[in-house]
Amino acid sequence: MDQPVVSGVAHDLSGATFAVVGISSVPTDWAKVFRSLANTELTLDPLPGAGPTAPALTPPSRTMTPPSVLELNAYLMYTVGRAARRRLAERLEARGLRLWHLTVMALLADLGPQMKTVIATRLAMNASDLGKIVNDLVRVGQADCVRDPADRRRVVVRLTPEGEESLRTLSAEIASVDDEILAPLDTGEREQLASLLRRVHGHLEPAAPAPGRERKGPPA
């Protein structure tokens, strides 16, 4: 039976090895095609249709990902992370937000009201970029800037009640993205993966700012 995709290995006269892939949208006599290639100083192995015992060529993976890079954990983390980031960004963009907005909101929920300098330091952000993110959140009512009750000279950023509710909704949407990305894994495998990722993240995460540079505010 004709196949739309076949692949094999070819060798030239110098002994160099090449991968040969044939793709066709119409019925194709691959044996004839590959025999023609064999007459161009290429030796093909295996050659489909060359005889009754000739092995059939195995169709290549539809993912188009070179098998060798699938052995590289850094590559796998990059590609999976990119897919997760894209899907998460789509959910946030539907609400007029970006990943940095979510990150700042989560930090304020975890630590309470914080000065902009502290937020920028903890997130390793440029102060100017952080200012734009905060201004965005203030403009849409997700956060506000108020005087610190403990030191009226300082201004802190805090989540508004609307921001807290929005973050809860976003957290549910993030959980749905997790379900999409981790669909092939069962509950136990997901927990194990999360534990391993947290260990790696902890290994790579920069050291926390020196004491005195941040202040934990009241619960959000």
Buried (B, 14 or more C-beta within 10 A) or exposed (E): EEBEBBBBEBBEEEEEEEEBEBEBEEEBEBBEBBBEBBEEEBEBEBBBBBEEEEEEBEBBEEEEEEEEEEEEEEBEEEEEEEEBEEBBBEBBEEBEBBEBBBBBBBBBBEBBBBBBBBBBBBBEBEEEEBBEBBEBBBEBEBBBBEEBEEEEEBEBBBBBEEBBEBBEEBEEBBEEBBEEBBEEEEEEEBEEEEEEEEEEEEEEEEEEEEEEEBBEBEEB
